[in-house]
Every structure is written in C-alpha cells, then in structure tokens.
Amino acid sequence: MKHTETFHPALRAIHWLMAAAIMTMLFIGVAMVATVSSLHSLLVAIHKPLGLMILLLVVVRLWLRFTTAKPALPETLSNGQKALAHLSHWALYAMMLAQPLIGWAMLSAAGYPISLGGSLVLPPITPISNDLYAWLRPLHTWVALALFITVMLHLAAALFHALILRDGVFRSMTGRRKRSEAP
C-alpha cells in the first residue's frame, strides 16, 4: 500500500471522535455502576447508543485503515518498538470491537432490550442465560479496564512522540504539515 505523511482525513476525524466517545463511555460506565441515583437511567440511556456508535465507527475505521494510504513509522524506531506499536494498535481495535459486542451480549443474556430511542430496539445476540450473563458482566468490566489502560498508554506514547521525539508520528494523526525549515 502507498505511504503518505498523514492518515486520511476521514480516518483522522473518526480517530478523534472515537477518542472522545471512548473516554466519555468509560467515565459514564464508571458513574453508571457507582450510582443508584436518578441519574442512573440517564447514564444507561446514553451508554447504550454511544456503545453502538463506537461499534459502527470502529468498523468504518478498520475499513478506512485497510483501504487508504498510511504513514510509515519513523526509521529511528527499532523493530521491537515498531512491533509494539502495531501490537498496541491491534489490541485497541480488538477491544473497541469486543467491548460493545460484550455489552450487547451481556444485556441480551440478561433479557434486557437495547432500545436506541422510540421503537428502535436491537435484536438480542445471545439467548437469555443467567450463567452467560454472570460470565459476561465481569468480562465487560475487565475489558473496559484494559481498554482504559491501553488508551492511557497510547496517549502517553503519542505525547512522547509529539513533545520529546518530534518524529512526525503525532503529526500524522493531527494532519498538521511539517514546518518548512528556513533557508
């Protein structure tokens, strides 16, 4: 595949939209399970459609990732660092796909409909099963925790590339052009 200095504009837009959505979702999830107040219903009402939005966006994002040119990692990175970068990105993609699907399956196993407002209700993806729900509920929590940790590591690496290495990795996702050097 052809390489470029920056990711495709649509891929960059989806990246930043998903970053905001995932962080929002993680904090809503924590608040949702930590409260018994009247806010609980509102948080659940936001959590479900936001999860579906993230699922749809990650599918589009993967499609764009495979069909558009992408920047190469800097030659200054060792092969091990490049492998770690690729591994962490695929781990993020896997968790971004798995987390909403686990949530959907968990609610299906509990017999809870996933209403997206009005009469739009998603079909269950698992049969009703207390045993399956009991397995999926903590899995949803553990994947959320792993996703949060991986996102924080991703953010730390991005800031390291932007502020310390200044090697163009961060710029490839912001779309900012490299400053031309003065003569």
C-alpha positions in Angstrom: 0.0 0.0 0.0 1.1 3.5 -0.8 2.5 5.5 2.2 1.8 9.2 3.0 2.8 11.7 5.7 -0.6 11.8 7.3 -3.6 9.5 7.7 -6.7 10.0 5.5 -8.8 13.0 6.8 -11.8 10.7 7.4 -9.6 8.3 9.4 -8.2 11.2 11.5 -11.7 12.6 12.1 -13.0 9.2 13.2 -9.9 8.7 15.4 -10.5 11.9 17.4 -14.3 11.3 17.5 -13.7 7.8 18.9 -11.2 9.1 21.4 -13.7 11.5 22.8 -16.5 8.8 22.7 -14.5 6.1 24.3 -13.3 8.4 27.2 -16.9 9.6 27.6 -18.1 6.0 27.6 -15.5 4.8 30.1 -16.4 7.6 32.6 -20.2 7.1 32.0 -19.7 3.3 32.7 -17.9 4.0 36.0 -20.6 6.5 37.0 -23.4 4.2 35.9 -22.3 1.3 38.2 -21.3 3.6 41.0 -24.7 5.4 41.4 -28.2 4.4 42.5 -29.4 8.0 42.0 -32.0 9.1 39.4 -29.0 9.8 37.1 -28.6 6.0 36.6 -31.4 5.8 34.0 -30.0 8.8 32.0 -26.5 7.3 32.1 -27.8 4.0 30.8 -29.8 5.8 28.1 -26.5 7.5 26.9 -24.3 4.4 27.3 -26.2 2.0 25.0 -26.4 4.2 21.8 -22.9 5.5 22.4 -21.6 1.9 22.6 -23.4 1.2 19.3 -21.9 4.3 17.7 -18.4 3.2 18.8 -19.0 -0.2 17.3 -20.1 1.3 14.0 -17.3 3.8 13.9 -14.6 1.1 14.6 -15.9 -0.9 11.6 -15.7 2.1 9.4 -12.3 3.0 10.8 -11.0 -0.5 10.1 -12.3 -0.3 6.6 -10.5 3.0 6.1 -7.4 1.7 7.7 -7.2 -1.1 5.1 -8.2 0.9 2.1 -6.3 4.2 2.5 -2.6 5.0 2.5 -1.0 5.2 5.9 2.2 6.8 7.1 5.2 4.6 7.8 6.6 4.6 11.3 9.9 6.5 11.6 13.1 4.7 10.7 14.5 5.8 14.1 12.3 3.3 15.9 13.7 -0.1 16.5 12.0 -3.2 15.1 10.8 -4.0 18.6 9.3 -0.6 19.0 7.5 -0.9 15.7 6.2 -4.3 16.6 5.0 -3.0 19.9 3.3 0.0 18.2 1.5 -2.4 15.8 0.5 -4.8 18.6 -0.9 -2.0 20.7 -3.0 -0.6 17.8 -4.4 -4.1 17.0 -5.2 -4.5 20.8 -7.0 -1.2 20.7 -9.0 -2.3 17.6 -9.8 -5.7 19.2 -11.1 -4.1 22.4 -13.0 -1.3 20.6 -14.8 -4.1 18.7 -15.2 -6.5 21.6 -16.4 -4.1 24.3 -19.7 -3.0 22.7 -20.3 -6.6 21.5 -19.7 -7.9 25.0 -22.1 -5.2 26.4 -24.8 -6.1 23.8 -24.4 -9.9 24.5 -24.5 -9.2 28.3 -27.7 -7.3 28.0 -29.2 -9.9 25.7 -28.2 -12.7 28.2 -30.0 -10.7 30.9 -33.1 -10.3 28.8 -32.8 -6.5 28.7 -33.7 -4.9 25.4 -31.3 -2.4 23.8 -33.5 0.5 22.9 -32.0 3.3 20.9 -34.9 5.5 21.3 -38.5 5.3 20.2 -39.4 1.9 18.7 -35.8 1.2 17.5 -34.7 -1.9 19.5 -31.7 -4.0 18.7 -32.3 -7.8 18.4 -30.7 -9.9 21.1 -27.4 -11.6 20.1 -27.4 -14.3 22.8 -30.2 -16.3 24.4 -31.3 -15.3 27.8 -29.0 -17.1 30.3 -28.1 -16.2 33.9 -24.9 -18.2 33.6 -23.8 -16.4 30.4 -24.7 -13.0 32.0 -22.7 -13.9 35.1 -19.7 -14.6 32.8 -20.1 -11.5 30.5 -20.8 -8.9 33.3 -17.3 -9.1 34.8 -15.7 -9.6 31.3 -17.3 -6.2 30.3 -15.7 -4.6 33.3 -12.3 -6.2 32.7 -12.2 -5.2 29.0 -13.2 -1.7 30.0 -10.3 -1.5 32.4 -7.9 -3.0 29.8 -9.2 -0.5 27.2 -8.7 2.4 29.6 -5.1 1.3 30.4 -4.3 0.8 26.8 -5.8 4.2 25.8 -3.7 5.9 28.5 -0.6 4.1 27.3 -1.5 5.2 23.7 -1.9 8.8 24.9 1.4 8.7 26.7 3.2 7.3 23.6 1.5 10.0 21.4 2.7 12.7 23.7 6.2 11.2 23.8 6.3 11.3 20.0 4.9 14.8 19.9 6.8 16.5 22.7 10.1 14.5 23.1 10.9 12.7 19.8 9.1 15.1 17.5 9.4 12.5 14.8 6.1 13.1 12.9 4.1 10.2 14.4 1.7 12.6 16.3 1.5 14.9 13.3 0.4 12.0 11.1 -2.8 11.9 13.1 -3.4 15.6 13.5 -2.8 16.3 9.9 -0.6 19.2 10.5 2.2 19.7 8.0 5.8 19.7 8.9 7.1 23.3 9.2 9.4 24.1 6.4 12.8 24.9 7.5 14.1 28.4 7.0 16.9 28.8 4.4 
